[in-house]
Amino acid sequence: MNIHTSLSTFPSSLSPVVTVGMFDGVHIGHHSVLQQVVRLAEESGTESVVVTFDPHPRHVLDYQADVFKILTTVDEKARLMEDIGIQHLVVLPFHLELAAMSPEEFAIGVLVNGLNASHIVMGPDHHFGRNRQGSLETLRGLAEQYHFEVHQLSPQLVENAKVSSTEIRKALAAGDLDRAWLFLGYPYPLSGKVVEGDKIGRSIGFPTLNLDVPPEKLIPGNGVYAVLAEFGQATYEGMCNIGVRPTVYGDHLTVEVNLFGFDREIYGETVRVAFMEKIRDERKFGSLHELRLQLENDRETVKDALKTED
């Protein structure tokens, strides 16, 4: 996949198939849009393009930006889209000047003059431009003059529920991995750099990797989870504790991963974790000995859970 952070780096000779949106989570509702972009590009003999934004518009425009969390970082989004077959990801910096563009200014400046789009694919209920005033009708009104075709897809339903990033955020915050996975189409990922902790886990036989997660990224609700973790070229089974560590009187949220058969110090390296199943809620124990006994039980529970995921 080619990633562009400016329209100036995009090949002007292409007449690509384009879609626009945040695509936060790249969930199964997004898949139908992205797959249509790939199909149309193949049929038209051109290439597929997704235009997205960074940071998320909510982090620029919303007074609650400090509590709004994203499902996928740009890197995670690119990885998921590449798996679907998208060839170009255009990541436009989102700022107040871009937000102030009228729908017509955005369509002509970005989609026509910037990308020379031949087809534009829109998801259900998609709006764009200043105050989200742009719609399917806006594009249809420009299509003949600027020589592009417009396509819109219907909403995707799962168990009679509309798939949305908002519903996935609610499920993850509640620790409901089954519902989140159902809507995402894959286990929720979390990446972070390994930072030094207080080594309490190591003292009771459960060394952990403490992950420094980007502050804008959504972290699932507190508890113990069965996970698969990627580091380097290897994948490890393990368990992840999210919470404040009440047994040792912790006072801030931590993400700690114990990988089975792994006991190396890899500070500064990035580890990617996929959440497979929630094992239990976080709780306080009377002593480190009681905590160790529970972790031994958790490890066996996690191993059994991961066997069922094979």
LOVOTI-52690 format. One record per residue (C-alpha): residue number from 1; x negated, y, z. Coordinates in Angstrom, 3 decimals. Layout:
BEGIN
NUM/X/Y/Z .
...
end
This chain:
BEGIN
1/0.000/0.000/0.000 .
2/-1.087/3.555/-0.760 .
3/-0.444/6.064/2.028 .
4/-0.224/9.753/1.090 .
5/-0.159/12.562/3.641 .
6/0.365/15.225/0.983 .
7/2.323/15.446/-2.254 .
8/-0.851/16.689/-3.932 .
9/-2.414/13.216/-3.703 .
10/0.515/11.470/-5.355 .
11/-0.062/10.393/-9.008 .
12/1.852/12.847/-11.199 .
13/2.059/10.352/-14.082 .
14/4.495/8.047/-12.279 .
15/8.274/8.305/-12.524 .
16/8.929/6.238/-9.408 .
17/11.938/4.949/-7.547 .
18/12.149/6.912/-4.299 .
19/13.978/6.788/-1.001 .
20/13.746/9.244/1.899 .
21/14.238/8.772/5.620 .
22/12.662/8.118/9.002 .
23/13.251/4.341/8.743 .
24/12.476/4.097/12.446 .
25/12.187/0.422/13.283 .
26/12.384/-0.653/9.617 .
27/15.341/-2.761/10.748 .
28/17.559/-5.052/8.666 .
29/19.801/-2.138/7.733 .
30/16.771/-0.449/6.199 .
31/15.730/-3.653/4.443 .
32/18.604/-3.478/1.959 .
33/17.583/0.061/0.958 .
34/13.893/-0.788/0.676 .
35/14.555/-4.000/-1.237 .
36/16.742/-2.058/-3.691 .
37/13.902/0.414/-4.216 .
38/11.511/-2.461/-4.961 .
39/13.999/-4.137/-7.355 .
40/14.726/-0.946/-9.280 .
41/11.021/-0.180/-9.588 .
42/10.341/-3.634/-11.014 .
43/13.261/-3.368/-13.440 .
44/12.167/0.129/-14.550 .
45/8.505/-0.745/-14.922 .
46/7.442/1.857/-12.375 .
47/6.475/1.956/-8.684 .
48/8.294/2.123/-5.361 .
49/7.995/5.083/-2.981 .
50/9.213/5.840/0.534 .
51/9.101/9.398/1.836 .
52/9.061/9.675/5.611 .
53/8.021/12.221/8.231 .
54/5.630/12.543/11.150 .
55/6.288/13.483/13.871 .
56/9.918/12.375/14.176 .
57/12.208/15.410/13.590 .
58/13.666/14.924/17.073 .
59/10.228/15.720/18.515 .
60/10.255/19.068/16.713 .
61/13.895/20.143/16.832 .
62/15.444/18.475/19.882 .
63/15.374/19.969/23.362 .
64/15.211/16.395/24.715 .
65/12.170/15.546/22.605 .
66/10.163/14.507/25.672 .
67/12.531/11.602/26.399 .
68/13.163/10.493/22.819 .
69/11.081/7.451/21.884 .
70/10.356/5.970/18.473 .
71/10.513/2.289/17.547 .
72/7.669/2.291/15.029 .
73/4.523/4.340/14.624 .
74/3.429/5.321/11.109 .
75/0.946/2.416/11.040 .
76/3.617/-0.094/12.115 .
77/6.062/1.346/9.593 .
78/3.527/1.031/6.785 .
79/2.767/-2.578/7.702 .
80/6.447/-3.551/7.705 .
81/7.185/-1.738/4.448 .
82/4.196/-3.272/2.701 .
83/5.531/-6.716/3.615 .
84/8.782/-5.817/1.803 .
85/6.875/-4.709/-1.292 .
86/6.819/-0.910/-1.053 .
87/3.806/0.416/-2.941 .
88/3.568/4.040/-1.766 .
89/4.345/5.629/1.600 .
90/4.409/9.430/1.564 .
91/4.144/10.779/5.122 .
92/5.081/14.460/5.177 .
93/4.188/16.536/8.251 .
94/7.486/17.602/9.810 .
95/7.535/21.219/10.961 .
96/9.982/24.099/11.229 .
97/9.280/25.319/7.700 .
98/10.205/21.928/6.248 .
99/13.281/21.758/8.481 .
100/14.415/25.152/7.137 .
101/14.425/24.013/3.485 .
102/17.863/23.828/1.914 .
103/18.889/20.433/0.514 .
104/18.391/21.754/-3.021 .
105/14.931/23.131/-2.187 .
106/13.910/19.805/-0.676 .
107/15.286/17.732/-3.546 .
108/13.680/19.861/-6.251 .
109/10.423/20.623/-4.426 .
110/9.711/17.157/-3.056 .
111/11.639/14.583/-5.087 .
112/11.530/16.254/-8.508 .
113/8.445/18.473/-8.690 .
114/6.429/16.580/-6.082 .
115/7.185/12.983/-7.043 .
116/8.906/13.144/-10.458 .
117/11.483/10.616/-9.232 .
118/13.416/8.666/-11.859 .
119/15.723/6.958/-9.340 .
120/16.671/8.036/-5.808 .
121/18.097/5.425/-3.431 .
122/20.046/6.569/-0.382 .
123/21.120/4.620/2.647 .
124/24.620/4.923/4.115 .
125/25.498/8.259/5.735 .
126/22.118/9.705/4.792 .
127/21.777/13.499/4.989 .
128/18.781/15.741/4.411 .
129/17.689/19.358/4.263 .
130/18.517/22.248/6.592 .
131/20.998/21.191/9.290 .
132/21.377/17.866/7.446 .
133/23.592/19.584/4.875 .
134/22.349/17.537/1.909 .
135/24.258/14.423/0.868 .
136/24.860/12.026/-1.987 .
137/26.932/14.697/-3.716 .
138/24.027/17.163/-3.519 .
139/21.807/14.764/-5.437 .
140/24.513/13.875/-7.939 .
141/24.902/17.569/-8.680 .
142/21.209/17.792/-9.571 .
143/20.772/14.417/-11.273 .
144/21.644/15.319/-14.863 .
145/19.631/18.530/-14.897 .
146/16.530/16.918/-13.441 .
147/16.840/13.525/-15.113 .
148/17.118/11.084/-12.232 .
149/19.689/8.497/-11.174 .
150/21.218/8.238/-7.695 .
151/22.095/5.016/-5.879 .
152/23.740/4.616/-2.464 .
153/24.058/1.433/-0.410 .
154/26.762/0.425/2.060 .
155/26.159/0.056/5.826 .
156/24.790/-3.261/7.074 .
157/26.794/-5.066/9.757 .
158/25.606/-7.783/12.136 .
159/28.244/-9.516/14.270 .
160/30.634/-6.744/13.193 .
161/28.299/-4.099/14.631 .
162/26.631/-1.402/12.544 .
163/22.867/-1.784/12.599 .
164/21.124/1.370/13.802 .
165/17.896/2.486/15.441 .
166/19.952/3.913/18.308 .
167/21.487/0.525/19.124 .
168/18.051/-1.105/19.007 .
169/16.656/1.477/21.435 .
170/19.509/0.744/23.849 .
171/18.885/-2.999/23.628 .
172/15.145/-2.675/24.261 .
173/15.627/-0.277/27.171 .
174/17.912/-2.888/28.747 .
175/15.407/-5.681/28.078 .
176/17.856/-7.334/25.674 .
177/15.297/-8.746/23.254 .
178/17.784/-11.070/21.571 .
179/19.959/-8.196/20.370 .
180/16.966/-6.067/19.407 .
181/15.466/-8.955/17.410 .
182/18.825/-9.616/15.734 .
183/18.988/-6.021/14.474 .
184/15.291/-5.581/13.726 .
185/14.829/-8.900/11.973 .
186/11.502/-9.457/13.759 .
187/10.161/-9.394/17.352 .
188/9.569/-5.879/18.654 .
189/5.893/-4.828/18.409 .
190/3.855/-2.659/20.747 .
191/0.254/-1.621/20.182 .
192/-2.168/0.069/22.514 .
193/-5.822/0.572/23.300 .
194/-7.194/-1.453/26.180 .
195/-8.119/0.748/29.140 .
196/-9.705/-0.096/32.476 .
197/-7.346/-1.021/35.324 .
198/-7.825/-1.777/39.002 .
199/-8.561/-5.492/38.366 .
200/-6.009/-6.762/40.895 .
201/-4.823/-9.370/38.393 .
202/-8.358/-10.670/37.988 .
203/-8.682/-11.053/41.784 .
204/-5.767/-13.541/41.833 .
205/-6.720/-15.453/38.703 .
206/-4.620/-13.534/36.177 .
207/-6.867/-11.021/34.388 .
208/-4.882/-8.524/32.346 .
209/-5.425/-6.155/29.460 .
210/-4.021/-2.758/30.385 .
211/-2.603/-1.101/27.272 .
212/-2.545/2.648/26.723 .
213/0.607/2.969/24.590 .
214/1.218/6.130/22.533 .
215/3.540/8.384/24.593 .
216/6.127/8.684/21.816 .
217/6.548/4.893/21.500 .
218/9.472/3.115/23.167 .
219/8.434/0.600/25.831 .
220/10.952/-2.167/26.654 .
221/12.632/-2.165/30.061 .
222/10.699/-3.256/33.144 .
223/10.137/-6.981/33.547 .
224/8.001/-9.952/32.568 .
225/8.004/-11.045/28.917 .
226/6.698/-13.911/26.817 .
227/4.531/-12.371/24.094 .
228/2.290/-13.149/21.166 .
229/-0.706/-10.844/20.914 .
230/-3.009/-10.105/17.998 .
231/-6.612/-9.121/18.504 .
232/-9.118/-9.291/15.715 .
233/-8.147/-12.187/13.484 .
234/-6.666/-14.290/16.285 .
235/-3.201/-14.627/17.840 .
236/-2.830/-15.484/21.528 .
237/0.070/-16.582/23.672 .
238/0.563/-14.632/26.855 .
239/2.827/-12.789/29.238 .
240/3.328/-9.082/29.634 .
241/4.400/-7.195/32.736 .
242/6.021/-3.802/32.270 .
243/6.679/-1.777/35.385 .
244/5.236/0.058/38.360 .
245/3.747/-2.996/40.150 .
246/5.686/-2.612/43.415 .
247/3.756/-5.416/45.158 .
248/0.571/-3.299/45.086 .
249/2.442/0.008/45.580 .
250/1.927/1.237/42.051 .
251/3.243/4.684/41.247 .
252/3.315/4.816/37.437 .
253/4.467/2.681/34.525 .
254/1.934/0.174/33.230 .
255/1.868/-2.333/30.377 .
256/-0.341/-5.293/31.366 .
257/-0.907/-8.387/29.241 .
258/-2.324/-11.691/30.449 .
259/-3.472/-13.734/27.448 .
260/-3.786/-17.466/27.960 .
261/-7.332/-18.692/27.435 .
262/-8.700/-15.154/27.012 .
263/-10.997/-13.510/29.572 .
264/-13.052/-10.845/27.827 .
265/-13.505/-7.142/28.458 .
266/-12.485/-5.333/25.285 .
267/-12.056/-1.754/26.499 .
268/-11.306/0.669/23.670 .
269/-10.050/-2.056/21.320 .
270/-6.462/-2.144/20.042 .
271/-4.177/-5.077/20.819 .
272/-0.811/-5.628/19.137 .
273/1.881/-7.372/21.173 .
274/5.121/-8.937/19.858 .
275/7.847/-9.386/22.490 .
276/9.413/-12.829/22.148 .
277/11.576/-13.357/25.246 .
278/12.265/-11.714/28.602 .
279/11.442/-14.070/31.499 .
280/12.555/-12.101/34.547 .
281/12.958/-8.641/36.051 .
282/10.105/-6.987/37.891 .
283/10.299/-7.401/41.643 .
284/8.259/-6.823/44.785 .
285/6.565/-9.730/46.579 .
286/5.483/-9.944/50.200 .
287/1.840/-10.570/49.402 .
288/-0.649/-11.116/46.601 .
289/-0.465/-14.848/47.390 .
290/3.288/-14.860/46.712 .
291/2.684/-12.862/43.532 .
292/0.071/-15.383/42.344 .
293/2.466/-18.293/42.923 .
294/5.165/-16.495/40.937 .
295/2.737/-15.765/38.112 .
296/1.842/-19.443/37.943 .
297/5.554/-20.236/37.533 .
298/5.904/-17.426/34.995 .
299/3.059/-18.836/32.929 .
300/4.770/-22.211/32.636 .
301/8.091/-20.538/31.804 .
302/6.413/-18.462/29.117 .
303/4.689/-21.497/27.583 .
304/8.051/-23.284/27.385 .
305/9.715/-20.216/25.895 .
306/7.065/-19.813/23.215 .
307/7.369/-23.483/22.264 .
308/11.057/-22.938/21.487 .
309/10.133/-19.994/19.205 .
310/7.910/-22.152/16.972 .
end
